[in-house]
Amino acid sequence: AYAVEARLLKEKLSALYGLEVVDKAPVTIALETLADKAKAVNDEYYDLVIDSDRIKISAATPHGVFNGTQTLLAMLKGKEAPYRLDAMSVEDYPDLLYRGQMIDIARNFTTVDNLKKLVDVFASYKMNVLHFHFSDDESWRLEIPGLEELTAVGSRRGHTTETVGNGYYSREDFIGLLRYAAERHIRVIPEIESPGHARAAIVSMKARYNKYKDTDVEKAAEYLLSEPEDT
């Protein structure tokens, strides 16, 4: 039931602390469904119990279990091998179910790999919303099949030749980011700026108009966002 949460925990234990999960070990980590689901104040509630040979994380949902794994990883921070944790019992849940961060890649582009690293950091702090600000006056950063001008034109900032100003996410990049975030229980909310702060899209659609105006007037004007007579 918690295969994804278990895999991510194993990856982090290994990468951060050099701890490997093996069949026969002095300490067992168990991810379980809460015996009494009525205890769950909300979907993110979890119990964490540490005793001499067992660490048990219980929750009513995978999100709750994931939160428990993040607390366990945080408890190891700053310690040195051989790692020791105090015996304890923790009951935890957030009061606020929307805990977000806005990332503006319209003004300063960053690679999808960098954004995945940020998602990992957000997850470690149990943040659960990524507000994905990918369009503004400065640029449009997301490939839309059939409207290639949005990225061919709109993803390049005119004032700079630096890579920080130029670039976009392909459809595959974005799908990969969504899946990566979803595994870590982070919801991605894409934001399209409109009608204000839409200059990148306006300029892109002007370029589309100019490309098709002599061959297909209807297609040229289909997505035009500006009024030619507006002075």
N, C-alpha and C positions, 0 to 999 in steps of 0.2 A: 504493500500500500504506500510505503514511503521510500520507494526505490530511488527516486530522483534526489530526495533530501539526503539519503544515505550516501549516494555517490558523491554529492557535493561536499558533504562532511568529510568523507575519506580523502577527497582531493585536497581539501584545505588542511587537514591534519598532516598530510604528507608534505605539501608544499611549504606550509608555514612553520611546522614544528618537527618535521622528519619522523612523524609517528605513522607506522604502518598498521593497518587493520588486518589481522591474521586469524585463522580458525581457533588456535589455542593461544590465548593471551591471559595474563593475570587479571586484566580488567575487561569486562564486557560492556559495550555500549548498545543499549536497546532503544529503538524508536517504536513507540506503541500508541495504540488508540486509548484515549482516556477511559478508564473503567466506568466512571460516573460522568457522562457527558453534560449533565446538568451543572457541573462545576464550571464549565466553560462560560465565562462572562461574555465573550464574543469569539469570533472565528480565529483570533490570534492568541488566545489563551494557551498556556502550556504549564506543565509541571516538570521540574527538573530535580531529580533525587540522586545524590552521590553518596554511595557507601563504600565499604572497603574493597569490594571486587566488582561493583556494578554501577554504571551510570545509566539512569533511565530517564528518557524524555517522553512525556505523554501529552497528547493533545487530541482535540476532537476533529482537527483538520490538518492537512499537509502544511498549510501556512503556519499553524501553531507549532507543529513539529520543527519546521524550518527556523522559526524564531528561537526555539530552544537550542538548536544546534549553534546558532550564532552566539548565544550567551555562553555556551560551553567553550567555543573557540576564543571568545573574549577573556574567559577566565584563565586561559593559558598564556595570554599576552604578558610579555615582560618576564616570564619565568624561564629557567634554564633546566635542561635535562639533568638528572631524571626528574620528570615533572611530578609535582605533588599538588593535589587539590584537597581542600578541607571537605569533610563529610557535611552535607547540607541538604536542605529541602527548599526549593524555590517555587513560588507560584507567581506567575507574571502575565500581564496583558497590557496593551496600550489603551489609554483613555481615548485617544484620537485616532480614528481609523484611516484618515488621509494624512500621510506624512511625506510631503513631496519636495522635489528639487527641480527648478527650471534650469535647463541647459540651453544656452543661446549659441547654436552653431551657425546661425545666419551671418553673424558678424565675424566670428572667429571659428573657422572650420577646424574640426579635429577628426581623426580617423575613426572608423567604427571599432577598431581594436582598442583605442583609447577610451571610447565611450563604454565599452564592455568592462574595462578596468574600473571606471567610475561606478558602473552598476554594481560591481563586486563591493566597492567601498560603501555605497548606499545600503546594500543588503546587510553588510556587517553592522551597520547602525540601525538596522530594522526599518529603514525607510522603504516605502512601498509604492511611490508614484514618481515616474520620470516625466516631467513636463517638457516635451520635445519641441523646442522653438526653432523650426527649420526654415521659416520664410520670414522675410522682412524687406525693408527698402534695400538693404545691402545685398541680399542674395536669396536664391531658392536652392535648397540642398537635397531635394528628394526626387529621384527619377519617377516620372509619370509616363508610362508607355503610351505612345501616340501623341504626346506633347513634348517632344524631345528638346524644343527650344527653351523650356523652363530650366533645363540644366546646361544645355549647350551654350546658352547665352547667360541665363540667370544665375549660374553658380560661379561666375567669374566676376570678381570685384574690379571695377575699372581703375581704381587709384593705385593698385599694387600689383607687383609681379611675384610677391611672396606667396609661398604655398599656403600660409595660414589664411589667406584671403580667398583661395580658390579650391573648389572640390565639391563633390556631392556623393550621396549614398545611392547606390544602385538599388533596384527593387530587391535583389537577392540579399544585399547588405542589410536592408531594413527588416526583411523577414527574419534574417539571422539574429538581428538585435532584439526583435520582438520575442523570439523563442528563448534567447539567452536570458532576457529580463523575466519572462514568464516562469522559467524554471526557478528563479530566485524570488518569486512572488512580488515582482515589481510590475505595476501597470504602466504602460507607455501611453501618454496622451499627446498625439501630434497636434500642433497648433498652426493653422493657416491664418496669417494676418490679412484681414480684409474688412471693410474697404480701405481703411487707412494702412500705412506702412506696407504697401503692396507694390512698390516701384519695381522691384526685380521681376515680378510677374508681369507688370504692365509693359516693361521694356521687352521682355521675352515675347509677349504676344504681338507687339509691334513688329518684331523681327519675323514672326510667323506670318503676319499680314504681308509684309514686303516680299516674303518668299513665294507666296501663292497668289498675290494680287493680279498678276498678269495671266495666270493659267486657270485659277478657280476662285472667283471673287467670293462666292458663298463660303468656301472653306477658309479663305483668308480672313473673313470678318467673323467667323463662328465664335472665336474666343477673344476677340479684340476687347481690351479693357479700357481703352481710351477713346475719346471723341475727337476725330480728325479736325473738326471745326473749332475745338476749344483752344482759344489763344491766351 
